Amino acid sequence: MKNYRIEIKRTETGKVAVVPKEFAKKACIYGTEEYEKWEEILGKNPGIAMETKTIKKNKDKKTNKNKTYKNMELFIKEQENSESLMKEFEKQKRMSKIHKNPYKKVLEWFCNQFKEFDDYNEFFEDKEENEEVAVEETVESNVVNMKKEA
């Protein structure tokens, strides 16, 4: 058995044991060491409830979501000097192949070239909305065509 950290807290409704998700899963299986540990905790603290520990997520964390080669190309093609930027982008992709992580090098170039992340994110939010609208319109037109045929 791993050395799990189990916190016992007092609440208005009683005691609560805050446990890792892995412990909670294994504690439900009869005969496991985690089950035995949970039985020991229940023996010392009758009526205690088990709660899994949750990890707080950073909402402001900058991620590379949507920064694929294809999306980078789409963004570059929308720029005024798209031809020269596309040539440079292709050059960066070729040159990056000697590195351990080629994508990281190309992304670094891309981020340096286009420092306005907000513009990039807005660009792809608009693209996603347009694609959703296009899909809805296609579905609606297909339904109308099916009704006409019937």
Disulfide bonds with the S-S distance in Angstrom:
none
